[in-house]
Structures are given as C-alpha cells and as structure tokens.
Amino acid sequence: MANIKSAIKRVRTNNDHHLRNQSFKTDMRTQIKRVENFVNNNDVENAKAALKNAAHKIDKAVQKGIVHKNKGNRQKARLAKRVNEISA
C-alpha cells in the first residue's frame, strides 16, 4: 500500500477509472455478441439494428481511450462484413 498522500489518491483514482472503463468495455462486448448471435441465427433486420448500436458503443469506447482506434475500426469492419454476408 502506498504511504505518500498523492500516491494514495492516485491508487483511488486508478480504481475508479478501472471500474468505469470496465463497464464501458463490458457493454461494448455485449453489443458485439448480440450482433454475432443475430448473424448466427440469420436474423438480418435485428442484426442491422444491433450493428448500428454496437458501432456506436465501439466508437464511444474509442473516443474515451478505452480501446485503440485501430481495434475499434477492425471490430466494426468485421461485424459489418458478417452482417452484409447474411443480407446478400
């Protein structure tokens, strides 16, 4: 455990940020899994709606610095590709 006052505060703020980032990441992953489930069930309309929502969550995570922008773009591209394959 830290002894210096500023180090104690840094530990506390790091834990707060970790919890906040974890909830964003969990929500993002949940939306990605929803899209994948719709794709696996060949549900085109719901997959498109879920893709829009997942892309929004991924963009928010990138914007907040939780996920690197290249990873966010890669995830969106892969999801869009899978949705387009079942809608064709």
N, CA, C and O atoms as a CHARMM CRD file, in Angstrom:
* protein
*
  352
    1    1 MET  N      0.84600  -1.18500   0.00000 PROA 1      0.00000
    2    1 MET  CA     0.00000   0.00000   0.00000 PROA 1      0.00000
    3    1 MET  C      0.88600   1.24200   0.00000 PROA 1      0.00000
    4    1 MET  O      1.94700   1.26100   0.62400 PROA 1      0.00000
    5    2 ALA  N      0.44700   2.25500  -0.69200 PROA 2      0.00000
    6    2 ALA  CA     1.21900   3.49700  -0.80400 PROA 2      0.00000
    7    2 ALA  C      1.19400   4.26400   0.51400 PROA 2      0.00000
    8    2 ALA  O      0.20300   4.23000   1.24400 PROA 2      0.00000
    9    3 ASN  N      2.28100   4.95000   0.80900 PROA 3      0.00000
   10    3 ASN  CA     2.38200   5.74500   2.03100 PROA 3      0.00000
   11    3 ASN  C      2.20000   7.23200   1.77500 PROA 3      0.00000
   12    3 ASN  O      1.73100   7.96500   2.64600 PROA 3      0.00000
   13    4 ILE  N      2.56900   7.67500   0.58100 PROA 4      0.00000
   14    4 ILE  CA     2.50800   9.10100   0.26300 PROA 4      0.00000
   15    4 ILE  C      1.07700   9.46700  -0.12200 PROA 4      0.00000
   16    4 ILE  O      0.37400   8.70500  -0.78600 PROA 4      0.00000
   17    5 LYS  N      0.66600  10.66500   0.31900 PROA 5      0.00000
   18    5 LYS  CA    -0.71600  11.09200   0.13200 PROA 5      0.00000
   19    5 LYS  C     -1.11900  11.12300  -1.33800 PROA 5      0.00000
   20    5 LYS  O     -2.21300  10.68400  -1.69100 PROA 5      0.00000
   21    6 SER  N     -0.24100  11.64000  -2.19500 PROA 6      0.00000
   22    6 SER  CA    -0.56300  11.71100  -3.62000 PROA 6      0.00000
   23    6 SER  C     -0.64300  10.32200  -4.24700 PROA 6      0.00000
   24    6 SER  O     -1.44500  10.09500  -5.15300 PROA 6      0.00000
   25    7 ALA  N      0.18300   9.39600  -3.76900 PROA 7      0.00000
   26    7 ALA  CA     0.15800   8.02800  -4.27900 PROA 7      0.00000
   27    7 ALA  C     -1.12000   7.31900  -3.84800 PROA 7      0.00000
   28    7 ALA  O     -1.67600   6.52300  -4.60600 PROA 7      0.00000
   29    8 ILE  N     -1.58600   7.60200  -2.64300 PROA 8      0.00000
   30    8 ILE  CA    -2.84800   7.01700  -2.16200 PROA 8      0.00000
   31    8 ILE  C     -3.99600   7.50400  -3.03700 PROA 8      0.00000
   32    8 ILE  O     -4.86500   6.72500  -3.42900 PROA 8      0.00000
   33    9 LYS  N     -3.99200   8.80600  -3.33900 PROA 9      0.00000
   34    9 LYS  CA    -5.04800   9.36500  -4.19300 PROA 9      0.00000
   35    9 LYS  C     -4.96600   8.77300  -5.59400 PROA 9      0.00000
   36    9 LYS  O     -5.99600   8.48600  -6.20300 PROA 9      0.00000
   37   10 ARG  N     -3.76200   8.58700  -6.11000 PROA 10     0.00000
   38   10 ARG  CA    -3.58400   8.01800  -7.45600 PROA 10     0.00000
   39   10 ARG  C     -4.14300   6.59300  -7.51000 PROA 10     0.00000
   40   10 ARG  O     -4.78100   6.21500  -8.49200 PROA 10     0.00000
   41   11 VAL  N     -3.90800   5.81100  -6.46800 PROA 11     0.00000
   42   11 VAL  CA    -4.45000   4.44600  -6.41500 PROA 11     0.00000
   43   11 VAL  C     -5.97300   4.48900  -6.44100 PROA 11     0.00000
   44   11 VAL  O     -6.61700   3.71600  -7.15100 PROA 11     0.00000
   45   12 ARG  N     -6.53900   5.40200  -5.65700 PROA 12     0.00000
   46   12 ARG  CA    -8.00300   5.52600  -5.59000 PROA 12     0.00000
   47   12 ARG  C     -8.58100   5.95200  -6.94100 PROA 12     0.00000
   48   12 ARG  O     -9.58300   5.38800  -7.38100 PROA 12     0.00000
   49   13 THR  N     -7.97400   6.92800  -7.60100 PROA 13     0.00000
   50   13 THR  CA    -8.49800   7.37500  -8.89200 PROA 13     0.00000
   51   13 THR  C     -8.30600   6.30700  -9.96800 PROA 13     0.00000
   52   13 THR  O     -9.15200   6.14900 -10.84900 PROA 13     0.00000
   53   14 ASN  N     -7.18200   5.56800  -9.89500 PROA 14     0.00000
   54   14 ASN  CA    -6.97700   4.47700 -10.85400 PROA 14     0.00000
   55   14 ASN  C     -8.05700   3.41300 -10.71000 PROA 14     0.00000
   56   14 ASN  O     -8.54400   2.88100 -11.70800 PROA 14     0.00000
   57   15 ASN  N     -8.43600   3.09900  -9.46900 PROA 15     0.00000
   58   15 ASN  CA    -9.50000   2.11600  -9.25400 PROA 15     0.00000
   59   15 ASN  C    -10.83000   2.62100  -9.78800 PROA 15     0.00000
   60   15 ASN  O    -11.59100   1.85500 -10.38000 PROA 15     0.00000
   61   16 ASP  N    -11.11900   3.90300  -9.58500 PROA 16     0.00000
   62   16 ASP  CA   -12.36800   4.48400 -10.10000 PROA 16     0.00000
   63   16 ASP  C    -12.40900   4.41300 -11.62600 PROA 16     0.00000
   64   16 ASP  O    -13.41700   4.01900 -12.21300 PROA 16     0.00000
   65   17 HSD  N    -11.30300   4.79700 -12.25500 PROA 17     0.00000
   66   17 HSD  CA   -11.23800   4.76100 -13.72000 PROA 17     0.00000
   67   17 HSD  C    -11.33400   3.32600 -14.22700 PROA 17     0.00000
   68   17 HSD  O    -11.96800   3.06500 -15.24900 PROA 17     0.00000
   69   18 HSD  N    -10.70600   2.40000 -13.51500 PROA 18     0.00000
   70   18 HSD  CA   -10.75100   0.99100 -13.91900 PROA 18     0.00000
   71   18 HSD  C    -12.18900   0.49000 -13.92800 PROA 18     0.00000
   72   18 HSD  O    -12.60500  -0.18400 -14.87000 PROA 18     0.00000
   73   19 LEU  N    -12.94000   0.81000 -12.90100 PROA 19     0.00000
   74   19 LEU  CA   -14.33500   0.36500 -12.83100 PROA 19     0.00000
   75   19 LEU  C    -15.17600   0.98700 -13.94600 PROA 19     0.00000
   76   19 LEU  O    -16.01300   0.31800 -14.55200 PROA 19     0.00000
   77   20 ARG  N    -14.94500   2.25900 -14.20600 PROA 20     0.00000
   78   20 ARG  CA   -15.70700   2.94400 -15.25800 PROA 20     0.00000
   79   20 ARG  C    -15.36300   2.36500 -16.62700 PROA 20     0.00000
   80   20 ARG  O    -16.25100   2.10600 -17.44000 PROA 20     0.00000
   81   21 ASN  N    -14.06900   2.16400 -16.87900 PROA 21     0.00000
   82   21 ASN  CA   -13.64200   1.60300 -18.15900 PROA 21     0.00000
   83   21 ASN  C    -14.15100   0.17900 -18.31900 PROA 21     0.00000
   84   21 ASN  O    -14.53700  -0.22300 -19.41700 PROA 21     0.00000
   85   22 GLN  N    -14.15500  -0.58100 -17.23900 PROA 22     0.00000
   86   22 GLN  CA   -14.60400  -1.96300 -17.29200 PROA 22     0.00000
   87   22 GLN  C    -16.07400  -2.03500 -17.69400 PROA 22     0.00000
   88   22 GLN  O    -16.46200  -2.91200 -18.46600 PROA 22     0.00000
   89   23 SER  N    -16.89800  -1.11700 -17.17500 PROA 23     0.00000
   90   23 SER  CA   -18.31200  -1.14000 -17.53000 PROA 23     0.00000
   91   23 SER  C    -18.51100  -0.77700 -19.00400 PROA 23     0.00000
   92   23 SER  O    -19.37200  -1.35200 -19.67000 PROA 23     0.00000
   93   24 PHE  N    -17.72400   0.17000 -19.51600 PROA 24     0.00000
   94   24 PHE  CA   -17.81300   0.51700 -20.93400 PROA 24     0.00000
   95   24 PHE  C    -17.41200  -0.66900 -21.81100 PROA 24     0.00000
   96   24 PHE  O    -18.07600  -0.97700 -22.80000 PROA 24     0.00000
   97   25 LYS  N    -16.31300  -1.32800 -21.43100 PROA 25     0.00000
   98   25 LYS  CA   -15.82300  -2.46200 -22.19700 PROA 25     0.00000
   99   25 LYS  C    -16.82600  -3.61000 -22.19100 PROA 25     0.00000
  100   25 LYS  O    -17.06200  -4.24300 -23.21900 PROA 25     0.00000
  101   26 THR  N    -17.41100  -3.87200 -21.03200 PROA 26     0.00000
  102   26 THR  CA   -18.39000  -4.95100 -20.90800 PROA 26     0.00000
  103   26 THR  C    -19.60300  -4.66900 -21.77600 PROA 26     0.00000
  104   26 THR  O    -20.10000  -5.56100 -22.46300 PROA 26     0.00000
  105   27 ASP  N    -20.08200  -3.42900 -21.74700 PROA 27     0.00000
  106   27 ASP  CA   -21.23900  -3.05000 -22.55400 PROA 27     0.00000
  107   27 ASP  C    -20.93000  -3.18700 -24.03800 PROA 27     0.00000
  108   27 ASP  O    -21.76400  -3.65900 -24.81100 PROA 27     0.00000
  109   28 MET  N    -19.72400  -2.77300 -24.43700 PROA 28     0.00000
  110   28 MET  CA   -19.31400  -2.88100 -25.83300 PROA 28     0.00000
  111   28 MET  C    -19.27900  -4.34500 -26.27600 PROA 28     0.00000
  112   28 MET  O    -19.78900  -4.69100 -27.34100 PROA 28     0.00000
  113   29 ARG  N    -18.67500  -5.19700 -25.45100 PROA 29     0.00000
  114   29 ARG  CA   -18.58200  -6.62000 -25.79100 PROA 29     0.00000
  115   29 ARG  C    -19.96500  -7.26200 -25.87700 PROA 29     0.00000
  116   29 ARG  O    -20.20200  -8.11800 -26.73000 PROA 29     0.00000
  117   30 THR  N    -20.87000  -6.85400 -25.00400 PROA 30     0.00000
  118   30 THR  CA   -22.22800  -7.39200 -25.02300 PROA 30     0.00000
  119   30 THR  C    -22.91200  -7.05800 -26.34000 PROA 30     0.00000
  120   30 THR  O    -23.57800  -7.90700 -26.93200 PROA 30     0.00000
  121   31 GLN  N    -22.74700  -5.81800 -26.80000 PROA 31     0.00000
  122   31 GLN  CA   -23.37300  -5.41300 -28.05700 PROA 31     0.00000
  123   31 GLN  C    -22.77800  -6.18200 -29.23200 PROA 31     0.00000
  124   31 GLN  O    -23.49500  -6.54300 -30.16400 PROA 31     0.00000
  125   32 ILE  N    -21.47800  -6.43200 -29.19300 PROA 32     0.00000
  126   32 ILE  CA   -20.82100  -7.20300 -30.25900 PROA 32     0.00000
  127   32 ILE  C    -21.37700  -8.62400 -30.28800 PROA 32     0.00000
  128   32 ILE  O    -21.64700  -9.17000 -31.35800 PROA 32     0.00000
  129   33 LYS  N    -21.54600  -9.22100 -29.10500 PROA 33     0.00000
  130   33 LYS  CA   -22.08000 -10.57800 -29.03100 PROA 33     0.00000
  131   33 LYS  C    -23.52500 -10.64200 -29.52000 PROA 33     0.00000
  132   33 LYS  O    -23.93100 -11.63600 -30.12200 PROA 33     0.00000
  133   34 ARG  N    -24.30100  -9.59300 -29.26800 PROA 34     0.00000
  134   34 ARG  CA   -25.67700  -9.55600 -29.76500 PROA 34     0.00000
  135   34 ARG  C    -25.69500  -9.61400 -31.28800 PROA 34     0.00000
  136   34 ARG  O    -26.48300 -10.35400 -31.87800 PROA 34     0.00000
  137   35 VAL  N    -24.82000  -8.82700 -31.92300 PROA 35     0.00000
  138   35 VAL  CA   -24.74400  -8.83100 -33.38700 PROA 35     0.00000
  139   35 VAL  C    -24.36700 -10.22300 -33.87100 PROA 35     0.00000
  140   35 VAL  O    -24.97500 -10.74300 -34.80700 PROA 35     0.00000
  141   36 GLU  N    -23.37200 -10.82500 -33.24300 PROA 36     0.00000
  142   36 GLU  CA   -22.91900 -12.14900 -33.66300 PROA 36     0.00000
  143   36 GLU  C    -24.02000 -13.19800 -33.50100 PROA 36     0.00000
  144   36 GLU  O    -24.14900 -14.09300 -34.33600 PROA 36     0.00000
  145   37 ASN  N    -24.80900 -13.09400 -32.44000 PROA 37     0.00000
  146   37 ASN  CA   -25.91700 -14.04000 -32.25300 PROA 37     0.00000
  147   37 ASN  C    -26.97200 -13.87800 -33.34100 PROA 37     0.00000
  148   37 ASN  O    -27.48900 -14.86800 -33.85900 PROA 37     0.00000
  149   38 PHE  N    -27.29100 -12.64100 -33.68700 PROA 38     0.00000
  150   38 PHE  CA   -28.26500 -12.40600 -34.75900 PROA 38     0.00000
  151   38 PHE  C    -27.74200 -12.92700 -36.08800 PROA 38     0.00000
  152   38 PHE  O    -28.50400 -13.48000 -36.88100 PROA 38     0.00000
  153   39 VAL  N    -26.45000 -12.75700 -36.33800 PROA 39     0.00000
  154   39 VAL  CA   -25.84300 -13.24400 -37.58100 PROA 39     0.00000
  155   39 VAL  C    -25.90800 -14.76900 -37.62300 PROA 39     0.00000
  156   39 VAL  O    -26.22700 -15.35500 -38.65900 PROA 39     0.00000
  157   40 ASN  N    -25.60400 -15.40800 -36.49500 PROA 40     0.00000
  158   40 ASN  CA   -25.63400 -16.86900 -36.45700 PROA 40     0.00000
  159   40 ASN  C    -27.04500 -17.41800 -36.66200 PROA 40     0.00000
  160   40 ASN  O    -27.21600 -18.52200 -37.17900 PROA 40     0.00000
  161   41 ASN  N    -28.05900 -16.64200 -36.25500 PROA 41     0.00000
  162   41 ASN  CA   -29.45400 -17.06000 -36.42800 PROA 41     0.00000
  163   41 ASN  C    -30.05400 -16.55100 -37.73700 PROA 41     0.00000
  164   41 ASN  O    -31.24800 -16.73000 -37.98100 PROA 41     0.00000
  165   42 ASN  N    -29.24000 -15.91900 -38.57900 PROA 42     0.00000
  166   42 ASN  CA   -29.67500 -15.36700 -39.87800 PROA 42     0.00000
  167   42 ASN  C    -30.83900 -14.38900 -39.73400 PROA 42     0.00000
  168   42 ASN  O    -31.75300 -14.38300 -40.55900 PROA 42     0.00000
  169   43 ASP  N    -30.80700 -13.57500 -38.70000 PROA 43     0.00000
  170   43 ASP  CA   -31.83900 -12.56300 -38.46400 PROA 43     0.00000
  171   43 ASP  C    -31.29900 -11.22300 -38.97000 PROA 43     0.00000
  172   43 ASP  O    -30.63200 -10.49300 -38.23700 PROA 43     0.00000
  173   44 VAL  N    -31.59700 -10.91500 -40.22500 PROA 44     0.00000
  174   44 VAL  CA   -30.97500  -9.77800 -40.90900 PROA 44     0.00000
  175   44 VAL  C    -31.39100  -8.44200 -40.29000 PROA 44     0.00000
  176   44 VAL  O    -30.54300  -7.59800 -40.00100 PROA 44     0.00000
  177   45 GLU  N    -32.69900  -8.25200 -40.08800 PROA 45     0.00000
  178   45 GLU  CA   -33.18000  -6.95000 -39.61100 PROA 45     0.00000
  179   45 GLU  C    -32.62300  -6.62200 -38.22000 PROA 45     0.00000
  180   45 GLU  O    -32.12500  -5.52200 -37.98400 PROA 45     0.00000
  181   46 ASN  N    -32.71300  -7.58100 -37.31700 PROA 46     0.00000
  182   46 ASN  CA   -32.19900  -7.34300 -35.96800 PROA 46     0.00000
  183   46 ASN  C    -30.68100  -7.20300 -35.97200 PROA 46     0.00000
  184   46 ASN  O    -30.13300  -6.44500 -35.17100 PROA 46     0.00000
  185   47 ALA  N    -29.99800  -7.91500 -36.85200 PROA 47     0.00000
  186   47 ALA  CA   -28.54100  -7.81700 -36.93800 PROA 47     0.00000
  187   47 ALA  C    -28.12900  -6.40900 -37.37200 PROA 47     0.00000
  188   47 ALA  O    -27.16300  -5.85100 -36.85200 PROA 47     0.00000
  189   48 LYS  N    -28.86600  -5.84000 -38.32900 PROA 48     0.00000
  190   48 LYS  CA   -28.53400  -4.48600 -38.79000 PROA 48     0.00000
  191   48 LYS  C    -28.75100  -3.46900 -37.68400 PROA 48     0.00000
  192   48 LYS  O    -27.93800  -2.56500 -37.49500 PROA 48     0.00000
  193   49 ALA  N    -29.85500  -3.61800 -36.95100 PROA 49     0.00000
  194   49 ALA  CA   -30.13500  -2.68900 -35.85300 PROA 49     0.00000
  195   49 ALA  C    -29.08800  -2.83800 -34.75300 PROA 49     0.00000
  196   49 ALA  O    -28.61500  -1.84500 -34.20000 PROA 49     0.00000
  197   50 ALA  N    -28.73000  -4.07600 -34.43900 PROA 50     0.00000
  198   50 ALA  CA   -27.72900  -4.32200 -33.40200 PROA 50     0.00000
  199   50 ALA  C    -26.35100  -3.83100 -33.85100 PROA 50     0.00000
  200   50 ALA  O    -25.56500  -3.36100 -33.02800 PROA 50     0.00000
  201   51 LEU  N    -26.05400  -3.93500 -35.14000 PROA 51     0.00000
  202   51 LEU  CA   -24.77500  -3.44900 -35.66600 PROA 51     0.00000
  203   51 LEU  C    -24.65000  -1.94100 -35.46300 PROA 51     0.00000
  204   51 LEU  O    -23.58800  -1.44100 -35.09000 PROA 51     0.00000
  205   52 LYS  N    -25.72300  -1.23700 -35.70900 PROA 52     0.00000
  206   52 LYS  CA   -25.70300   0.21500 -35.52600 PROA 52     0.00000
  207   52 LYS  C    -25.41400   0.56500 -34.06400 PROA 52     0.00000
  208   52 LYS  O    -24.61900   1.45800 -33.77000 PROA 52     0.00000
  209   53 ASN  N    -26.07200  -0.15300 -33.16300 PROA 53     0.00000
  210   53 ASN  CA   -25.86700   0.08800 -31.74000 PROA 53     0.00000
  211   53 ASN  C    -24.45000  -0.30200 -31.31400 PROA 53     0.00000
  212   53 ASN  O    -23.81600   0.41200 -30.53700 PROA 53     0.00000
  213   54 ALA  N    -23.95800  -1.42400 -31.81600 PROA 54     0.00000
  214   54 ALA  CA   -22.61000  -1.88000 -31.46600 PROA 54     0.00000
  215   54 ALA  C    -21.55500  -0.90400 -31.98400 PROA 54     0.00000
  216   54 ALA  O    -20.57700  -0.62100 -31.29200 PROA 54     0.00000
  217   55 ALA  N    -21.75000  -0.39200 -33.19100 PROA 55     0.00000
  218   55 ALA  CA   -20.79900   0.57100 -33.75300 PROA 55     0.00000
  219   55 ALA  C    -20.75000   1.82400 -32.88900 PROA 55     0.00000
  220   55 ALA  O    -19.68200   2.40000 -32.68100 PROA 55     0.00000
  221   56 HSD  N    -21.90200   2.24200 -32.38800 PROA 56     0.00000
  222   56 HSD  CA   -21.95400   3.41600 -31.51300 PROA 56     0.00000
  223   56 HSD  C    -21.17400   3.15700 -30.22100 PROA 56     0.00000
  224   56 HSD  O    -20.41700   4.01600 -29.76900 PROA 56     0.00000
  225   57 LYS  N    -21.35800   1.98400 -29.63300 PROA 57     0.00000
  226   57 LYS  CA   -20.66000   1.64100 -28.38900 PROA 57     0.00000
  227   57 LYS  C    -19.14700   1.54400 -28.61900 PROA 57     0.00000
  228   57 LYS  O    -18.35600   1.98300 -27.78500 PROA 57     0.00000
  229   58 ILE  N    -18.76100   0.96900 -29.74700 PROA 58     0.00000
  230   58 ILE  CA   -17.33500   0.85300 -30.06400 PROA 58     0.00000
  231   58 ILE  C    -16.73300   2.24600 -30.25100 PROA 58     0.00000
  232   58 ILE  O    -15.64000   2.52300 -29.75600 PROA 58     0.00000
  233   59 ASP  N    -17.44500   3.12100 -30.96500 PROA 59     0.00000
  234   59 ASP  CA   -16.95000   4.48100 -31.17400 PROA 59     0.00000
  235   59 ASP  C    -16.79600   5.23000 -29.85300 PROA 59     0.00000
  236   59 ASP  O    -15.83300   5.97200 -29.66300 PROA 59     0.00000
  237   60 LYS  N    -17.74100   5.03400 -28.94900 PROA 60     0.00000
  238   60 LYS  CA   -17.66400   5.68900 -27.64400 PROA 60     0.00000
  239   60 LYS  C    -16.44900   5.18600 -26.86200 PROA 60     0.00000
  240   60 LYS  O    -15.75700   5.97000 -26.21300 PROA 60     0.00000
  241   61 ALA  N    -16.19500   3.88200 -26.92700 PROA 61     0.00000
  242   61 ALA  CA   -15.04500   3.31700 -26.22100 PROA 61     0.00000
  243   61 ALA  C    -13.74500   3.85400 -26.80600 PROA 61     0.00000
  244   61 ALA  O    -12.80100   4.13200 -26.06700 PROA 61     0.00000
  245   62 VAL  N    -13.68800   4.00000 -28.12200 PROA 62     0.00000
  246   62 VAL  CA   -12.50000   4.56600 -28.77200 PROA 62     0.00000
  247   62 VAL  C    -12.33500   6.02200 -28.36100 PROA 62     0.00000
  248   62 VAL  O    -11.22900   6.46600 -28.05200 PROA 62     0.00000
  249   63 GLN  N    -13.42700   6.75200 -28.35900 PROA 63     0.00000
  250   63 GLN  CA   -13.39900   8.17100 -28.01900 PROA 63     0.00000
  251   63 GLN  C    -12.88900   8.39300 -26.59300 PROA 63     0.00000
  252   63 GLN  O    -12.18500   9.36700 -26.33000 PROA 63     0.00000
  253   64 LYS  N    -13.23900   7.50000 -25.68400 PROA 64     0.00000
  254   64 LYS  CA   -12.82400   7.62900 -24.29200 PROA 64     0.00000
  255   64 LYS  C    -11.44300   7.03900 -24.03600 PROA 64     0.00000
  256   64 LYS  O    -10.92900   7.12100 -22.92000 PROA 64     0.00000
  257   65 GLY  N    -10.83700   6.44400 -25.06800 PROA 65     0.00000
  258   65 GLY  CA    -9.49100   5.90800 -24.92100 PROA 65     0.00000
  259   65 GLY  C     -9.44600   4.53300 -24.29000 PROA 65     0.00000
  260   65 GLY  O     -8.38100   4.08700 -23.86300 PROA 65     0.00000
  261   66 ILE  N    -10.56600   3.85600 -24.22000 PROA 66     0.00000
  262   66 ILE  CA   -10.62000   2.53000 -23.61400 PROA 66     0.00000
  263   66 ILE  C    -10.10800   1.48600 -24.59600 PROA 66     0.00000
  264   66 ILE  O     -9.46100   0.51400 -24.20400 PROA 66     0.00000
  265   67 VAL  N    -10.40300   1.69500 -25.87400 PROA 67     0.00000
  266   67 VAL  CA    -9.98100   0.78200 -26.94100 PROA 67     0.00000
  267   67 VAL  C     -9.21200   1.60600 -27.96600 PROA 67     0.00000
  268   67 VAL  O     -9.57500   2.75100 -28.23600 PROA 67     0.00000
  269   68 HSD  N     -8.16100   1.04100 -28.53700 PROA 68     0.00000
  270   68 HSD  CA    -7.39600   1.72700 -29.56900 PROA 68     0.00000
  271   68 HSD  C     -8.26000   1.88300 -30.81600 PROA 68     0.00000
  272   68 HSD  O     -9.09100   1.02300 -31.11000 PROA 68     0.00000
  273   69 LYS  N     -8.06300   2.98400 -31.55300 PROA 69     0.00000
  274   69 LYS  CA    -8.93300   3.26500 -32.69600 PROA 69     0.00000
  275   69 LYS  C     -8.82100   2.21200 -33.78400 PROA 69     0.00000
  276   69 LYS  O     -9.81000   1.91700 -34.45500 PROA 69     0.00000
  277   70 ASN  N     -7.63100   1.63400 -33.97600 PROA 70     0.00000
  278   70 ASN  CA    -7.49400   0.59000 -34.98800 PROA 70     0.00000
  279   70 ASN  C     -8.28000  -0.65300 -34.60600 PROA 70     0.00000
  280   70 ASN  O     -8.89000  -1.29300 -35.46300 PROA 70     0.00000
  281   71 LYS  N     -8.26800  -0.99500 -33.33600 PROA 71     0.00000
  282   71 LYS  CA    -9.04100  -2.15400 -32.88000 PROA 71     0.00000
  283   71 LYS  C    -10.53100  -1.89300 -33.04000 PROA 71     0.00000
  284   71 LYS  O    -11.27900  -2.78400 -33.44300 PROA 71     0.00000
  285   72 GLY  N    -10.96100  -0.68600 -32.73000 PROA 72     0.00000
  286   72 GLY  CA   -12.36700  -0.33700 -32.89500 PROA 72     0.00000
  287   72 GLY  C    -12.79800  -0.43100 -34.34500 PROA 72     0.00000
  288   72 GLY  O    -13.85700  -0.97900 -34.65000 PROA 72     0.00000
  289   73 ASN  N    -11.98100   0.10200 -35.23700 PROA 73     0.00000
  290   73 ASN  CA   -12.30200   0.04400 -36.66400 PROA 73     0.00000
  291   73 ASN  C    -12.30800  -1.39100 -37.17800 PROA 73     0.00000
  292   73 ASN  O    -13.14400  -1.76000 -38.00300 PROA 73     0.00000
  293   74 ARG  N    -11.37400  -2.19400 -36.68600 PROA 74     0.00000
  294   74 ARG  CA   -11.30800  -3.59700 -37.09200 PROA 74     0.00000
  295   74 ARG  C    -12.55800  -4.35400 -36.63800 PROA 74     0.00000
  296   74 ARG  O    -13.11800  -5.14400 -37.39800 PROA 74     0.00000
  297   75 GLN  N    -12.98800  -4.11500 -35.41200 PROA 75     0.00000
  298   75 GLN  CA   -14.17700  -4.78600 -34.90000 PROA 75     0.00000
  299   75 GLN  C    -15.41600  -4.39400 -35.69200 PROA 75     0.00000
  300   75 GLN  O    -16.23200  -5.24700 -36.04100 PROA 75     0.00000
  301   76 LYS  N    -15.55600  -3.10300 -35.97700 PROA 76     0.00000
  302   76 LYS  CA   -16.71400  -2.63700 -36.74900 PROA 76     0.00000
  303   76 LYS  C    -16.71000  -3.22100 -38.14900 PROA 76     0.00000
  304   76 LYS  O    -17.75600  -3.61500 -38.66400 PROA 76     0.00000
  305   77 ALA  N    -15.52700  -3.27800 -38.77200 PROA 77     0.00000
  306   77 ALA  CA   -15.43100  -3.80300 -40.13500 PROA 77     0.00000
  307   77 ALA  C    -15.79500  -5.28500 -40.17300 PROA 77     0.00000
  308   77 ALA  O    -16.50100  -5.72800 -41.07900 PROA 77     0.00000
  309   78 ARG  N    -15.32000  -6.04600 -39.20400 PROA 78     0.00000
  310   78 ARG  CA   -15.61900  -7.48400 -39.17800 PROA 78     0.00000
  311   78 ARG  C    -17.10100  -7.73500 -38.94800 PROA 78     0.00000
  312   78 ARG  O    -17.69400  -8.61800 -39.56700 PROA 78     0.00000
  313   79 LEU  N    -17.69500  -6.95200 -38.05000 PROA 79     0.00000
  314   79 LEU  CA   -19.13000  -7.11900 -37.80300 PROA 79     0.00000
  315   79 LEU  C    -19.94000  -6.74600 -39.04200 PROA 79     0.00000
  316   79 LEU  O    -20.87300  -7.45700 -39.41400 PROA 79     0.00000
  317   80 ALA  N    -19.58400  -5.63200 -39.67700 PROA 80     0.00000
  318   80 ALA  CA   -20.30200  -5.19000 -40.87500 PROA 80     0.00000
  319   80 ALA  C    -20.16800  -6.22400 -41.98400 PROA 80     0.00000
  320   80 ALA  O    -21.12700  -6.47800 -42.71300 PROA 80     0.00000
  321   81 LYS  N    -19.00400  -6.81300 -42.11500 PROA 81     0.00000
  322   81 LYS  CA   -18.77700  -7.82900 -43.14100 PROA 81     0.00000
  323   81 LYS  C    -19.68500  -9.02500 -42.90700 PROA 81     0.00000
  324   81 LYS  O    -20.28800  -9.54400 -43.84600 PROA 81     0.00000
  325   82 ARG  N    -19.78400  -9.46800 -41.64500 PROA 82     0.00000
  326   82 ARG  CA   -20.63500 -10.62400 -41.35100 PROA 82     0.00000
  327   82 ARG  C    -22.10700 -10.31900 -41.58400 PROA 82     0.00000
  328   82 ARG  O    -22.84400 -11.17300 -42.07600 PROA 82     0.00000
  329   83 VAL  N    -22.54600  -9.11200 -41.23600 PROA 83     0.00000
  330   83 VAL  CA   -23.94200  -8.72300 -41.44200 PROA 83     0.00000
  331   83 VAL  C    -24.23100  -8.63800 -42.93500 PROA 83     0.00000
  332   83 VAL  O    -25.28800  -9.07500 -43.39000 PROA 83     0.00000
  333   84 ASN  N    -23.30300  -8.08100 -43.69500 PROA 84     0.00000
  334   84 ASN  CA   -23.50200  -7.96800 -45.14700 PROA 84     0.00000
  335   84 ASN  C    -23.53200  -9.32900 -45.83000 PROA 84     0.00000
  336   84 ASN  O    -24.22700  -9.49900 -46.83100 PROA 84     0.00000
  337   85 GLU  N    -22.79100 -10.29900 -45.30500 PROA 85     0.00000
  338   85 GLU  CA   -22.79400 -11.62800 -45.89200 PROA 85     0.00000
  339   85 GLU  C    -24.16400 -12.30000 -45.75600 PROA 85     0.00000
  340   85 GLU  O    -24.61200 -12.97700 -46.68100 PROA 85     0.00000
  341   86 ILE  N    -24.82900 -12.11900 -44.61300 PROA 86     0.00000
  342   86 ILE  CA   -26.12100 -12.77900 -44.46000 PROA 86     0.00000
  343   86 ILE  C    -27.23800 -12.01100 -45.15000 PROA 86     0.00000
  344   86 ILE  O    -28.27500 -12.58600 -45.48100 PROA 86     0.00000
  345   87 SER  N    -27.03200 -10.70200 -45.37200 PROA 87     0.00000
  346   87 SER  CA   -28.08700  -9.91900 -46.02000 PROA 87     0.00000
  347   87 SER  C    -28.02800 -10.02700 -47.53700 PROA 87     0.00000
  348   87 SER  O    -28.97600  -9.64100 -48.22100 PROA 87     0.00000
  349   88 ALA  N    -26.92900 -10.54700 -48.07100 PROA 88     0.00000
  350   88 ALA  CA   -26.79600 -10.66400 -49.52200 PROA 88     0.00000
  351   88 ALA  C    -27.55200 -11.86800 -50.06700 PROA 88     0.00000
  352   88 ALA  O    -27.54200 -12.10900 -51.27500 PROA 88     0.00000
